[in-house]
Amino acid sequence: MTGTRFPRQARLLNGAQFRRVFEQAERSADRFFTVLGRPNGEASARLGLAISKKVDKRAVGRNRIKRLVRESFRQHRQDLSAVDLVVMARPAATRADNETLLKALERHWRTFGA
């Protein structure tokens, strides 16, 4: 994998895959994000996003956070172990600038092998 795209096989696609992570996950949390991770038995890491309206009522705010998470994951995916990750944002993430959020995500990725 070249790390230049976010392909379908790098995503959690259905409720069963999300539930599997929520059931027995290792947790990494700070004021901006909670990241849940669980080994997946696949060749590489996969990402799922759970950004609720409680974080930001406006879709534009939630979408900004999702874009940042996907881009950071794409850049660090090759360094992560074979793990399924679910990223949940907290309301403080909407008020933080992009650079702060990217640094927070890098700390979470290190927890899971990056």
Secondary structure by P-SEA (a helix, b strand, c coil): ccccccccccccccaaaaaaaaacccccccccbbbbbbbccccbbbbbbbccccccccaaaaaaaaaaaaaaaaaccccccbbbbbbbbccccccccaaaaaaaaaaaaaaacc
